[in-house]
Amino acid sequence: MTYTFDQADIVIDLAQQILRLPKHNKFYVISSGKNGIGEQENSGKTPRGWHQIAQKIGGEVEKNAVFVARQPTGEVYNQQLAQQFPQRDWILSRILWLDGLEDGFNRGDGCDTFKRYIYIHGTPDTEPMGIPMSHGCIRMKNQDVIELFELITAQALVYISEQALENE
């Protein structure tokens, strides 16, 4: 299936590190993959192209709730927890699990966004935004990801662009 840009519910501009909601006239500063842009499995890179929200996880948990393997741990992120687990890649508050829609590009063997566990998720509010720092996911401030979670539905169309996009 072919999609057009005006169908996108979420547009992610990796060049400018911005997530836009065109239909809501909102944008958020994000952080994408520290290793750059790409679809290759085990690369730590953020995939491009057309995706959909496959699953929305965490609508019932509080802000800063900690997730491991998409399950809430019962922990709530704080500085003490951060010091106790300095190597943990914190996934907080909400998870929007992405599924690639382009066979052979971001869907299928060796490049599958869903099987790579690529999410839009919350991160500690102390983490910098606007610069690539993640392991391939799209990181957002917790309040921002909670708002996004409420505004969009499962199966929402997501376009991830390597090129800078014009402000609309």
DSSP file (Angstrom, degrees, kcal/mol; ACC not computed):
  #  RESIDUE AA STRUCTURE BP1 BP2  ACC     N-H-->O    O-->H-N    N-H-->O    O-->H-N    TCO  KAPPA ALPHA  PHI   PSI    X-CA   Y-CA   Z-CA
    1    1 A M              0   0    0      0, 0.0     2,-0.4     0, 0.0   100,-0.0   0.000 360.0 360.0 360.0 143.1    0.0    0.0    0.0
    2    2 A T        -     0   0    0      2,-0.0     2,-0.3     0, 0.0     0, 0.0  -0.860 360.0-160.3-104.7 136.8    1.2    3.5   -0.8
    3    3 A Y        -     0   0    0     -2,-0.4     2,-0.3     2,-0.0    47,-0.0  -0.819   7.5-140.7-113.7 154.2    0.7    6.3    1.7
    4    4 A T    >   -     0   0    0     -2,-0.3     3,-2.5     1,-0.1     4,-0.4  -0.867  26.3-114.2-113.4 152.6    0.7   10.0    1.2
    5    5 A F  G >  S+     0   0    0     -2,-0.3     3,-1.4     1,-0.3    -1,-0.1   0.806 113.0  60.9 -54.1 -36.0    2.3   12.5    3.6
    6    6 A D  G 3  S+     0   0    0      1,-0.3    -1,-0.3    16,-0.0    -3,-0.0   0.589  95.2  64.2 -73.3  -7.1   -1.1   14.1    4.5
    7    7 A Q  G <  S+     0   0    0     -3,-2.5   150,-0.3   151,-0.0    -1,-0.3   0.646  77.1 112.5 -83.7 -16.0   -2.3   10.7    5.8
    8    8 A A    <   -     0   0    0     -3,-1.4    15,-0.2    -4,-0.4   150,-0.2  -0.359  45.5-172.0 -66.5 129.5    0.3   10.8    8.6
    9    9 A D  S    S+     0   0    0    148,-1.9     2,-0.4     1,-0.3    14,-0.3   0.785  83.2  27.7 -83.0 -33.2   -1.0   11.1   12.2
   10   10 A I  E     -a  158   0A   0    147,-2.0   149,-2.7    11,-0.2     2,-0.5  -0.998  68.7-168.2-131.0 132.5    2.6   11.5   13.5
   11   11 A V  E     -aB 159  20A   0      9,-2.5     9,-3.6    -2,-0.4     2,-0.6  -0.988   6.0-162.2-122.2 123.8    5.6   12.9   11.5
   12   12 A I  E     -aB 160  19A   0    147,-3.2   149,-3.2    -2,-0.5     2,-0.8  -0.931   2.3-161.7-111.0 120.6    9.0   12.4   13.0
   13   13 A D  E  >> -aB 161  18A   0      5,-3.3     5,-2.0    -2,-0.6     4,-1.1  -0.869   6.4-175.5-102.9 101.0   11.8   14.7   11.6
   14   14 A L  T  45S+     0   0    0    147,-2.7   148,-0.2    -2,-0.8    -1,-0.2   0.813  80.3  59.4 -70.9 -30.1   15.1   13.1   12.5
   15   15 A A  T  45S+     0   0    0    146,-0.4    -1,-0.2   148,-0.2   149,-0.1   0.896 119.8  27.7 -64.4 -40.0   17.2   15.9   11.1
   16   16 A Q  T  45S-     0   0    0    147,-0.2    -1,-0.2     2,-0.1    -2,-0.2   0.463 104.8-125.7-100.9  -3.2   15.5   18.4   13.5
   17   17 A Q  T  <5 +     0   0    0     -4,-1.1    13,-2.3     1,-0.2     2,-0.4   0.940  63.4 136.9  57.6  50.6   14.7   15.9   16.3
   18   18 A I  E   < -BC  13  29A   0     -5,-2.0    -5,-3.3    11,-0.2     2,-0.5  -0.986  45.6-155.1-131.0 138.9   11.0   16.9   16.3
   19   19 A L  E     -BC  12  28A   0      9,-3.0     9,-2.7    -2,-0.4     2,-0.4  -0.966  21.7-163.8-108.7 126.3    7.8   14.8   16.4
   20   20 A R  E     -BC  11  27A   0     -9,-3.6    -9,-2.5    -2,-0.5     7,-0.2  -0.870  22.4-160.0-114.5 145.7    4.8   16.6   14.9
   21   21 A L  E >>> - C   0  26A   0      5,-3.0     5,-1.5    -2,-0.4     3,-1.4  -0.843  15.6-175.0-115.3  88.5    1.1   15.9   15.2
   22   22 A P  G >45S+     0   0    0      0, 0.0     3,-0.6     0, 0.0    -1,-0.1   0.853  80.1  52.5 -57.4 -38.8   -0.1   17.7   12.1
   23   23 A K  G 345S+     0   0    0    -14,-0.3   -14,-0.1     1,-0.2   -13,-0.1   0.678 117.4  38.8 -73.3 -16.0   -3.9   17.2   12.8
   24   24 A H  G <45S-     0   0    0     -3,-1.4    -1,-0.2   -15,-0.2     3,-0.1   0.396 104.7-126.9-110.1  -1.9   -3.4   18.6   16.3
   25   25 A N  T <<5 +     0   0    0     -4,-0.9     2,-0.3    -3,-0.6    -2,-0.1   0.904  66.6 128.9  54.8  45.2   -1.0   21.4   15.3
   26   26 A K  E   < -C   21   0A   0     -5,-1.5    -5,-3.0     2,-0.0     2,-0.3  -0.914  36.6-173.2-127.1 153.3    1.5   20.2   18.0
   27   27 A F  E     -C   20   0A   0     -2,-0.3     2,-0.3    -7,-0.2    -7,-0.2  -0.991   3.9-163.7-144.8 156.0    5.1   19.4   18.0
   28   28 A Y  E     -C   19   0A   0     -9,-2.7    -9,-3.0    -2,-0.3     2,-0.4  -0.983  24.8-118.8-136.7 144.1    7.6   17.9   20.6
   29   29 A V  E     -C   18   0A   0     -2,-0.3   112,-0.5   -11,-0.2   -11,-0.2  -0.708  42.6-180.0 -81.7 135.3   11.4   17.8   20.8
   30   30 A I        -     0   0    0    -13,-2.3   100,-2.7    -2,-0.4     2,-0.4  -0.645  27.7-129.2-126.1 179.2   12.6   14.2   20.8
   31   31 A S  B     -D  139   0A   0    108,-1.6   108,-3.0    98,-0.2     2,-0.1  -0.974  27.5-174.9-135.2 122.7   15.8   12.1   20.9
   32   32 A S        -     0   0    0     -2,-0.4   102,-2.7   106,-0.2   101,-1.6  -0.205  44.7 -32.1-103.8-163.4   16.4    9.4   18.3
   33   33 A G  B >   -k  134   0B   0    103,-0.4     3,-1.6     3,-0.2   102,-0.2  -0.283  39.2-151.3 -64.2 125.0   19.1    6.8   17.8
   34   34 A K  T 3  S+     0   0    0    100,-2.7    -1,-0.1     1,-0.3   101,-0.1   0.806  98.8  58.0 -59.4 -32.8   22.7    7.7   18.9
   35   35 A N  T 3  S-     0   0    0      9,-0.9     2,-0.3    99,-0.4    -1,-0.3   0.411 114.6-117.1 -83.1   3.1   24.0    5.3   16.3
   36   36 A G    <   -     0   0    0     -3,-1.6    10,-2.3     8,-0.2     2,-0.4  -0.702  47.5 -30.7 104.6-152.2   22.2    7.3   13.5
   37   37 A I  B    S+l   46   0C   0     -2,-0.3     2,-0.3     8,-0.3     8,-0.1  -0.923  74.2 104.9-118.4 130.7   19.5    6.4   11.1
   38   38 A G        -     0   0    0      8,-2.1     5,-0.1    -2,-0.4    -3,-0.0  -0.892  57.4-124.6 168.1 164.6   18.9    3.0    9.5
   39   39 A E        +     0   0    0     -2,-0.3    -1,-0.1     8,-0.1     5,-0.1   0.508  60.6 127.2-104.4  -8.8   16.8   -0.1    9.5
   40   40 A Q    >   -     0   0    0      1,-0.1     3,-1.4     2,-0.1     5,-0.4  -0.278  65.5-109.4 -63.2 131.3   19.3   -2.9   10.1
   41   41 A E  T 3  S+     0   0    0     69,-2.8    -1,-0.1     1,-0.2    -2,-0.1  -0.243 100.7  13.1 -54.3 143.1   18.6   -5.3   13.0
   42   42 A N  T 3  S+     0   0    0      1,-0.1    -1,-0.2     3,-0.1    -2,-0.1   0.672  94.7 114.5  61.1  21.2   20.9   -4.9   16.0
   43   43 A S  S <  S-     0   0    0     -3,-1.4    -2,-0.1     2,-0.2     3,-0.1   0.695  74.0-134.3 -92.3 -20.1   22.2   -1.5   14.7
   44   44 A G        +     0   0    0      1,-0.3    -9,-0.9    -4,-0.2    -8,-0.2   0.658  63.0 132.9  71.3  14.3   20.8    0.7   17.4
   45   45 A K        -     0   0    0     -5,-0.4    -1,-0.3   -10,-0.2    -8,-0.3  -0.650  63.2-111.7 -99.3 155.7   19.7    3.0   14.6
   46   46 A T  B     -l   37   0C   0    -10,-2.3    -8,-2.1    -2,-0.2    91,-0.1  -0.744  35.3-127.8 -86.8 126.7   16.3    4.7   14.2
   47   47 A P        -     0   0    0      0, 0.0     2,-0.2     0, 0.0    -8,-0.1  -0.380  19.3-143.5 -75.6 152.7   14.3    3.3   11.2
   48   48 A R        +     0   0    0     57,-0.1   113,-0.2    -2,-0.1     2,-0.1  -0.513  49.5  39.9-103.3 173.9   12.8    5.5    8.5
   49   49 A G  E    S-E  160   0A   0    111,-2.7   111,-2.3    -2,-0.2     2,-0.3  -0.375  92.3 -10.9  93.8-162.1    9.7    5.3    6.5
   50   50 A W  E     +E  159   0A   0    109,-0.2    51,-2.5    -2,-0.1    52,-0.4  -0.605  62.6 158.1 -84.6 133.0    6.1    4.4    7.1
   51   51 A H  E     -EF 158 100A   0    107,-3.0   107,-3.0    -2,-0.3     2,-0.3  -0.865  25.3-144.1-137.9 170.3    5.0    2.8   10.3
   52   52 A Q  E     -EF 157  99A   0     47,-1.9    47,-2.1    -2,-0.3     2,-0.9  -0.957  33.2-101.0-133.4 160.0    1.9    2.4   12.4
   53   53 A I  E     - F   0  98A   0    103,-1.8   102,-3.2    -2,-0.3    45,-0.2  -0.723  38.8-178.0 -77.8 109.4    1.4    2.2   16.1
   54   54 A A  E     +     0   0A   0     43,-3.0     2,-0.3    -2,-0.9    -1,-0.2   0.879  65.3   6.3 -78.5 -39.5    1.1   -1.5   16.7
   55   55 A Q  E     - F   0  97A   0     42,-1.1    42,-2.5    -3,-0.1     2,-0.5  -0.999  56.5-148.7-147.3 142.4    0.4   -1.3   20.4
   56   56 A K  E     - F   0  96A   0     -2,-0.3     2,-0.4    40,-0.2    40,-0.2  -0.965  28.1-173.9-107.8 122.9   -0.2    1.3   23.0
   57   57 A I  E     + F   0  95A   0     38,-3.2    38,-2.5    -2,-0.5    14,-0.0  -0.964  51.9  26.0-125.5 131.2    1.2    0.2   26.4
   58   58 A G    >   +     0   0    0     -2,-0.4     3,-1.7    36,-0.2    -1,-0.1   0.578  57.8 139.9 105.8  11.6    0.9    1.8   29.8
   59   59 A G  T 3  S+     0   0    0      1,-0.3    -2,-0.1    -3,-0.2    35,-0.0   0.715  77.5  50.7 -59.0 -19.7   -2.2    3.9   29.8
   60   60 A E  T 3  S+     0   0    0      2,-0.1    -1,-0.3     0, 0.0     2,-0.2   0.495  94.0  90.1 -97.8  -4.7   -3.0    2.8   33.3
   61   61 A V  S <  S-     0   0    0     -3,-1.7     3,-0.1    32,-0.3     2,-0.1  -0.531  77.2-105.9 -96.7 161.3    0.3    3.6   34.9
   62   62 A E    >   -     0   0    0     -2,-0.2     3,-1.9     1,-0.2    31,-0.3  -0.328  49.1 -76.6 -78.8 163.5    1.5    6.8   36.6
   63   63 A K  T 3  S+     0   0    0      1,-0.3    -1,-0.2    29,-0.1    80,-0.0  -0.324 120.0  20.1 -56.1 138.2    4.0    9.2   35.1
   64   64 A N  T 3  S+     0   0    0      1,-0.3    13,-3.1    12,-0.1    -1,-0.3   0.520  83.6 157.2  73.7   9.2    7.6    7.9   35.4
   65   65 A A  E <   -G   76   0A   0     -3,-1.9    28,-1.9    11,-0.2     2,-0.4  -0.414  41.4-123.3 -60.2 140.9    6.5    4.3   35.8
   66   66 A V  E     - H   0  92A   0      9,-2.2     7,-2.7    26,-0.2     8,-0.5  -0.732  24.2-162.3 -94.9 135.4    9.3    2.0   34.8
   67   67 A F  E     -GH  72  91A   0     24,-2.5    24,-0.5    -2,-0.4     2,-0.4  -0.936  10.3-178.2-115.4 140.1    8.9   -0.6   32.1
   68   68 A V  E >  S-G   71   0A   0      3,-2.4     3,-1.7    -2,-0.4    22,-0.0  -0.989  82.3  -6.1-132.3 128.4   11.1   -3.7   31.4
   69   69 A A  T 3  S-     0   0    0     -2,-0.4    -1,-0.1     1,-0.3     0, 0.0   0.887 130.5 -59.8  52.2  41.9   10.2   -5.9   28.4
   70   70 A R  T 3  S+     0   0    0      1,-0.2    -1,-0.3   -13,-0.0    25,-0.1   0.569 115.9 113.2  67.0  12.2    7.0   -3.8   28.0
   71   71 A Q  E <  S-G   68   0A   0     -3,-1.7    -3,-2.4   -14,-0.0     2,-0.2  -0.935  73.4-116.4-113.4 135.0    5.8   -4.7   31.5
   72   72 A P  E     -G   67   0A   0      0, 0.0    -5,-0.3     0, 0.0    20,-0.0  -0.521  19.5-156.2 -67.0 134.8    5.5   -2.1   34.3
   73   73 A T  E     -     0   0A   0     -7,-2.7    -6,-0.1    -2,-0.2     3,-0.1   0.619  38.0-112.6 -86.5 -13.4    8.0   -3.2   37.1
   74   74 A G  E    S+     0   0A   0     -8,-0.5     2,-0.2     1,-0.4    -7,-0.1   0.263  82.3 119.5  93.1 -10.2    6.1   -1.4   39.9
   75   75 A E  E     -     0   0A   0     -9,-0.3    -9,-2.2     6,-0.0     2,-0.5  -0.534  54.8-148.5 -84.0 154.1    9.0    1.0   40.2
   76   76 A V  E     -G   65   0A   0    -11,-0.2   -11,-0.2    -2,-0.2     5,-0.2  -0.996  31.1-109.8-121.5 124.6    8.7    4.8   39.7
   77   77 A Y        +     0   0    0    -13,-3.1     2,-0.3    -2,-0.5     3,-0.0  -0.221  52.5 147.8 -57.7 134.8   11.8    6.4   38.3
   78   78 A N     >  -     0   0    0      1,-0.0     4,-2.2    46,-0.0     5,-0.2  -0.927  61.3 -90.8-153.7 176.2   13.7    8.7   40.6
   79   79 A Q  H  > S+     0   0    0     -2,-0.3     4,-2.1     1,-0.2     5,-0.2   0.855 122.8  54.9 -63.5 -36.6   17.3    9.7   41.2
   80   80 A Q  H  > S+     0   0    0      2,-0.2     4,-1.9     1,-0.2    -1,-0.2   0.919 109.7  46.9 -62.9 -44.3   17.9    6.9   43.8
   81   81 A L  H  > S+     0   0    0      1,-0.2     4,-2.0     2,-0.2    -2,-0.2   0.895 110.0  54.2 -63.3 -41.0   16.8    4.3   41.2
   82   82 A A  H  < S+     0   0    0     -4,-2.2    -2,-0.2     1,-0.2    -1,-0.2   0.894 110.5  45.7 -60.8 -40.8   18.9    5.9   38.5
   83   83 A Q  H  < S+     0   0    0     -4,-2.1    -1,-0.2     1,-0.2    -2,-0.2   0.839 111.2  52.9 -71.5 -32.8   22.0    5.6   40.8
   84   84 A Q  H  < S+     0   0    0     -4,-1.9    -2,-0.2     1,-0.3    -1,-0.2   0.840 123.0  27.8 -69.8 -34.0   21.1    2.0   41.7
   85   85 A F    ><  +     0   0    0     -4,-2.0     3,-1.4    -5,-0.1    -1,-0.3  -0.600  69.9 163.2-128.1  69.3   20.9    1.0   38.0
   86   86 A P  T 3  S+     0   0    0      0, 0.0    -1,-0.1     0, 0.0    -2,-0.1   0.731  74.9  50.9 -65.5 -21.9   23.2    3.3   36.1
   87   87 A Q  T 3  S+     0   0    0      2,-0.1     2,-0.1     0, 0.0    -5,-0.0   0.510  81.7 117.1 -93.2  -4.3   23.4    1.1   32.9
   88   88 A R    <   -     0   0    0     -3,-1.4     2,-1.1    -6,-0.2    -3,-0.1  -0.397  64.5-135.3 -69.3 137.1   19.6    0.7   32.5
   89   89 A D        -     0   0    0     -2,-0.1     2,-0.2    34,-0.0    -1,-0.1  -0.809  34.0-135.7 -88.0  99.2   18.0    2.1   29.3
   90   90 A W        -     0   0    0     -2,-1.1     2,-0.5   -24,-0.1   -22,-0.1  -0.386  25.5-175.2 -70.0 124.5   15.0    3.7   31.0
   91   91 A I  E     +H   67   0A   0    -24,-0.5   -24,-2.5    -2,-0.2     2,-0.3  -0.975  23.6 177.9-117.2 112.8   11.6    3.2   29.3
   92   92 A L  E     -HI  66 122A   0     30,-2.3     2,-2.5    -2,-0.5    30,-1.7  -0.809  38.6  -9.8-124.7 155.1    9.1    5.3   31.3
   93   93 A S  E    S+     0   0A   0    -28,-1.9     2,-0.3    -2,-0.3   -32,-0.3  -0.285 115.0  10.1  69.7 -59.4    5.5    6.4   31.4
   94   94 A R  E     -     0   0A   0     -2,-2.5    28,-1.2   -29,-0.1     2,-0.4  -0.988  56.7-151.6-150.6 153.8    4.1    5.1   28.1
   95   95 A I  E     -FI  57 121A   0    -38,-2.5   -38,-3.2    -2,-0.3     2,-0.6  -0.998   5.0-172.7-129.9 129.1    5.1    2.9   25.1
   96   96 A L  E     -FI  56 120A   0     24,-2.5    24,-2.1    -2,-0.4     2,-0.5  -0.950  22.9-149.6-116.2 105.5    3.9    3.3   21.6
   97   97 A W  E     -FI  55 119A   0    -42,-2.5   -43,-3.0    -2,-0.6   -42,-1.1  -0.649  11.1-141.8 -85.3 122.6    5.3    0.2   19.8
   98   98 A L  E     -F   53   0A   0     20,-2.5     2,-0.4    -2,-0.5    20,-0.4  -0.579  12.8-164.8 -88.8 145.5    6.1    0.9   16.1
   99   99 A D  E     -F   52   0A   0    -47,-2.1   -47,-1.9    -2,-0.2     8,-0.1  -0.991  22.3-126.4-128.7 121.1    5.5   -1.6   13.3
  100  100 A G  E     -F   51   0A   0      6,-0.5   -49,-0.3    -2,-0.4    14,-0.1  -0.338  15.7-166.0 -65.8 147.2    7.1   -1.0    9.9
  101  101 A L        +     0   0    0    -51,-2.5     2,-0.7     1,-0.1   -50,-0.1   0.342  62.2  88.0-114.8   2.9    4.8   -1.0    6.8
  102  102 A E  S >>>S-     0   0    0    -52,-0.4     4,-2.2     6,-0.0     3,-2.2  -0.870  74.9-133.8-113.8 103.4    7.3   -1.2    4.0
  103  103 A D  B 345S+m  107   0D   0     -2,-0.7     5,-0.2     1,-0.3    -2,-0.1  -0.242  89.4   8.7 -55.4 132.5    8.3   -4.8    3.1
  104  104 A G  T 345S+     0   0    0      3,-3.0    -1,-0.3     1,-0.1     4,-0.1   0.353 128.3  60.9  79.7  -7.0   12.0   -5.3    2.7
  105  105 A F  T <45S-     0   0    0     -3,-2.2    -2,-0.2     2,-0.3    -1,-0.1   0.748 130.5 -10.8-114.2 -59.0   12.7   -1.8    4.1
  106  106 A N  T  <5S+     0   0    0     -4,-2.2     7,-2.4     1,-0.2    -6,-0.5   0.173 129.2  62.1-128.2  15.1   11.4   -1.6    7.7
  107  107 A R  B   <S+m  103   0D   0     -5,-1.2    -3,-3.0     5,-0.2    -2,-0.3  -0.983  88.3  26.2-142.5 128.2    9.4   -4.9    7.7
  108  108 A G  S >> S-     0   0    0     -2,-0.4     3,-1.7    -5,-0.2     4,-1.0  -0.635  97.9  -2.0 116.6-175.5   10.8   -8.4    7.2
  109  109 A D  T 34 S-     0   0    0      1,-0.2    -2,-0.1    -2,-0.2   -68,-0.0  -0.205 126.5  -1.8 -57.0 128.9   14.0  -10.2    7.8
  110  110 A G  T 34 S+     0   0    0      1,-0.1   -69,-2.8     2,-0.1    -1,-0.2   0.360 133.9  50.5  79.6  -4.6   16.9   -8.2    9.1
  111  111 A C  T <4  +     0   0    0     -3,-1.7     2,-0.6   -71,-0.2    -2,-0.2   0.283  65.9 141.3-145.2  11.0   15.1   -4.8    9.2
  112  112 A D     X  -     0   0    0     -4,-1.0     4,-1.6     1,-0.2    -5,-0.2  -0.480  34.6-161.1 -75.5 111.6   11.8   -5.3   11.0
  113  113 A T  T  4>S+     0   0    0     -7,-2.4     5,-1.6    -2,-0.6     4,-0.3   0.897  91.3  49.2 -56.2 -44.9   10.9   -2.3   13.2
  114  114 A F  T >45S+     0   0    0     -8,-0.4     3,-1.6     1,-0.2    -1,-0.2   0.936 112.4  46.3 -63.7 -47.3    8.4   -4.3   15.3
  115  115 A K  T 345S+     0   0    0      1,-0.3    -1,-0.2     2,-0.1    -2,-0.2   0.695 107.2  59.4 -69.9 -18.5   10.8   -7.2   15.9
  116  116 A R  T 3<5S-     0   0    0     -4,-1.6    -1,-0.3    -3,-0.2    -2,-0.2   0.480 111.0-124.8 -83.9  -3.7   13.6   -4.7   16.7
  117  117 A Y  T < 5 +     0   0    0     -3,-1.6     2,-0.6    -4,-0.3    -3,-0.2   0.943  43.3 175.4  58.2  51.2   11.3   -3.4   19.6
  118  118 A I      < +     0   0    0     -5,-1.6   -20,-2.5   -20,-0.4     2,-0.3  -0.803   8.1 169.7 -91.1 123.5   11.4    0.2   18.3
  119  119 A Y  E     -I   97   0A   0     -2,-0.6    19,-3.0   -22,-0.2     2,-0.5  -0.785  43.3-127.4-125.1 164.6    9.1    2.4   20.4
  120  120 A I  E     +Ij  96 138A   0    -24,-2.1   -24,-2.5    -2,-0.3     2,-0.3  -0.993  56.5 153.7-102.5 123.5    8.1    6.0   21.1
  121  121 A H  E     -Ij  95 139A   0     17,-2.4    19,-2.1    -2,-0.5   -26,-0.2  -0.958  45.3 -92.5-150.8 165.0    8.5    6.1   24.9
  122  122 A G  E     -Ij  92 140A   0    -30,-1.7   -30,-2.3   -28,-1.2    19,-0.2  -0.428  35.9-171.9 -77.3 156.1    9.2    8.3   27.9
  123  123 A T        -     0   0    0     17,-1.5    19,-0.5   -32,-0.2   -32,-0.1  -0.924  42.9 -65.3-141.0 162.1   12.7    8.8   29.3
  124  124 A P    >   -     0   0    0      0, 0.0     3,-2.2     0, 0.0   -46,-0.0  -0.244  44.2-128.5 -52.2 136.8   14.1   10.5   32.4
  125  125 A D  T 3  S+     0   0    0      1,-0.3     4,-0.1    16,-0.1    16,-0.1   0.609 107.1  67.0 -66.4  -9.8   13.4   14.2   32.2
  126  126 A T  T 3  S+     0   0    0      2,-0.1    -1,-0.3    15,-0.0    15,-0.0   0.626  80.0 100.0 -81.3 -14.3   17.0   14.8   33.0
  127  127 A E  S <  S-     0   0    0     -3,-2.2     2,-0.1     1,-0.1    -4,-0.1  -0.489  83.4-108.9 -73.7 140.5   18.0   13.3   29.6
  128  128 A P        -     0   0    0      0, 0.0     2,-0.3     0, 0.0     3,-0.2  -0.413  30.3-155.4 -70.2 143.8   18.7   15.8   26.8
  129  129 A M  S    S+     0   0    0      1,-0.1   -98,-0.2    -2,-0.1   -99,-0.1  -0.777  70.0  46.6-109.9 160.5   16.2   16.2   24.0
  130  130 A G  S    S+     0   0    0   -100,-2.7   -99,-0.2    -2,-0.3    -1,-0.1   0.413  98.9  79.4  89.2  -2.6   17.0   17.5   20.5
  131  131 A I  S    S-     0   0    0     -3,-0.2     2,-0.3  -101,-0.1    -1,-0.2  -0.995  91.2-100.4-135.2 143.9   20.1   15.3   20.1
  132  132 A P        +     0   0    0      0, 0.0   -99,-0.2     0, 0.0  -101,-0.1  -0.460  61.1 137.6 -65.3 120.9   20.3   11.6   19.2
  133  133 A M        +     0   0    0   -101,-1.6  -100,-0.2    -2,-0.3  -101,-0.0   0.409  37.5  98.1-140.4  -6.3   20.9    9.6   22.4
  134  134 A S  B    S-k   33   0B   0   -102,-2.7  -100,-2.7     3,-0.2   -99,-0.4  -0.135  79.2-112.0 -86.5-179.7   18.7    6.5   22.2
  135  135 A H  S    S-     0   0    0   -102,-0.2   -91,-0.2  -101,-0.1  -102,-0.1   0.054  88.9 -59.7 -95.3  22.5   19.3    2.9   21.3
  136  136 A G  S    S+     0   0    0      1,-0.5  -103,-0.4   -93,-0.1   -98,-0.1   0.052 110.5 107.4 124.1 -23.4   17.1    3.4   18.2
  137  137 A C  S    S-     0   0    0   -105,-0.2     2,-0.7   -91,-0.1    -1,-0.5  -0.188  76.2-106.6 -75.9 173.4   13.8    4.3   19.8
  138  138 A I  E     - j   0 120A   0    -19,-3.0   -17,-2.4  -106,-0.1     2,-0.3  -0.932  38.1-158.1-101.0 112.8   12.2    7.8   19.8
  139  139 A R  E     +Dj  31 121A   0   -108,-3.0  -108,-1.6    -2,-0.7     2,-0.3  -0.705  13.4 178.8 -93.1 143.7   12.5    9.2   23.3
  140  140 A M  E     - j   0 122A   0    -19,-2.1   -17,-1.5    -2,-0.3  -110,-0.1  -0.948  38.3 -91.0-136.8 158.1   10.3   11.9   24.7
  141  141 A K     >  -     0   0    0   -112,-0.5     4,-2.4    -2,-0.3     5,-0.2  -0.405  46.8-114.1 -60.5 148.6    9.8   13.8   27.9
  142  142 A N  H  > S+     0   0    0    -19,-0.5     4,-2.1     1,-0.2     5,-0.2   0.898 114.2  48.6 -60.0 -46.0    7.3   12.0   30.1
  143  143 A Q  H  > S+     0   0    0      1,-0.2     4,-2.0     2,-0.2    -1,-0.2   0.883 112.5  51.1 -63.2 -35.6    4.6   14.6   30.0
  144  144 A D  H  > S+     0   0    0      2,-0.2     4,-2.7     1,-0.2    -2,-0.2   0.916 109.9  47.2 -66.9 -44.6    4.9   14.8   26.3
  145  145 A V  H  X S+     0   0    0     -4,-2.4     4,-2.5     2,-0.2    -1,-0.2   0.854 110.9  53.0 -69.0 -32.5    4.6   11.1   25.7
  146  146 A I  H  X S+     0   0    0     -4,-2.1     4,-1.6    -5,-0.2    -1,-0.2   0.923 111.3  46.2 -65.4 -43.5    1.6   10.9   28.0
  147  147 A E  H  X S+     0   0    0     -4,-2.0     4,-1.6     2,-0.2    -2,-0.2   0.932 113.2  49.1 -63.4 -45.8   -0.1   13.7   26.0
  148  148 A L  H  X S+     0   0    0     -4,-2.7     4,-1.7     1,-0.2     3,-0.3   0.925 107.5  55.6 -57.6 -46.4    0.8   12.0   22.7
  149  149 A F  H  < S+     0   0    0     -4,-2.5    -1,-0.2     1,-0.2    -2,-0.2   0.869 110.2  45.8 -54.9 -40.5   -0.6    8.7   24.0
  150  150 A E  H  < S+     0   0    0     -4,-1.6    -1,-0.2     1,-0.2    -2,-0.2   0.791 112.3  51.2 -74.7 -28.6   -3.9   10.3   24.8
  151  151 A L  H  < S+     0   0    0     -4,-1.6     2,-0.3    -3,-0.3    -2,-0.2   0.738 106.5  53.0 -84.7 -23.8   -4.1   12.1   21.4
  152  152 A I     <  -     0   0    0     -4,-1.7     2,-0.2    -5,-0.1     3,-0.0  -0.733  69.6-135.8-116.9 163.8   -3.5    9.2   19.0
  153  153 A T    >   -     0   0    0     -2,-0.3     3,-1.6     1,-0.1  -100,-0.2  -0.678  35.4 -86.1-109.6 163.3   -5.0    5.8   18.5
  154  154 A A  T 3  S+     0   0    0      1,-0.3  -100,-0.2    -2,-0.2     3,-0.1  -0.417 118.3  32.7 -60.8 148.4   -3.5    2.3   17.9
  155  155 A Q  T 3  S+     0   0    0   -102,-3.2    -1,-0.3     1,-0.3  -101,-0.1   0.468  83.6 155.0  73.8   6.2   -2.9    1.9   14.1
  156  156 A A    <   -     0   0    0     -3,-1.6  -103,-1.8  -103,-0.2     2,-0.3  -0.375  49.0-112.2 -58.5 140.9   -2.1    5.6   13.8
  157  157 A L  E     - E   0  52A   0   -150,-0.3  -147,-2.0  -105,-0.2  -148,-1.9  -0.629  34.0-167.5 -81.8 134.1    0.1    6.2   10.8
  158  158 A V  E     -aE  10  51A   0   -107,-3.0  -107,-3.0    -2,-0.3     2,-0.5  -0.982   7.6-164.6-124.5 129.2    3.7    7.4   11.5
  159  159 A Y  E     -aE  11  50A   0   -149,-2.7  -147,-3.2    -2,-0.4     2,-0.6  -0.971   4.3-163.7-114.5 126.0    6.2    8.7    9.0
  160  160 A I  E     -aE  12  49A   0   -111,-2.3  -111,-2.7    -2,-0.5     2,-0.4  -0.940  11.5-166.6-111.5 117.7    9.8    8.9   10.0
  161  161 A S  E     -a   13   0A   0   -149,-3.2  -147,-2.7    -2,-0.6  -146,-0.4  -0.850  24.6-161.8-110.4 136.5   11.9   11.2    7.8
  162  162 A E  S    S+     0   0    0     -2,-0.4     2,-0.2  -148,-0.2    -1,-0.1   0.819  78.9  72.5 -77.5 -33.8   15.7   11.5    7.6
  163  163 A Q  S    S-     0   0    0      1,-0.1  -148,-0.2  -149,-0.1  -149,-0.2  -0.494  97.1 -98.9 -83.6 150.7   15.4   14.8    5.9
  164  164 A A        -     0   0    0     -2,-0.2     2,-0.3  -149,-0.1    -1,-0.1  -0.461  41.4-145.5 -64.2 137.9   14.3   18.0    7.6
  165  165 A L        -     0   0    0     -2,-0.1     2,-0.1    -4,-0.1  -152,-0.1  -0.813  18.2-103.9-108.9 148.7   10.7   18.7    6.9
  166  166 A E        -     0   0    0     -2,-0.3     2,-0.3     1,-0.1    -1,-0.0  -0.393  38.9-106.9 -66.6 144.4    9.1   22.1    6.4
  167  167 A N              0   0    0      1,-0.1    -1,-0.1    -2,-0.1     0, 0.0  -0.571 360.0 360.0 -69.5 133.6    7.1   23.5    9.4
  168  168 A E              0   0    0     -2,-0.3    -1,-0.1    -3,-0.1    -2,-0.0   0.428 360.0 360.0-104.4 360.0    3.4   23.3    8.5
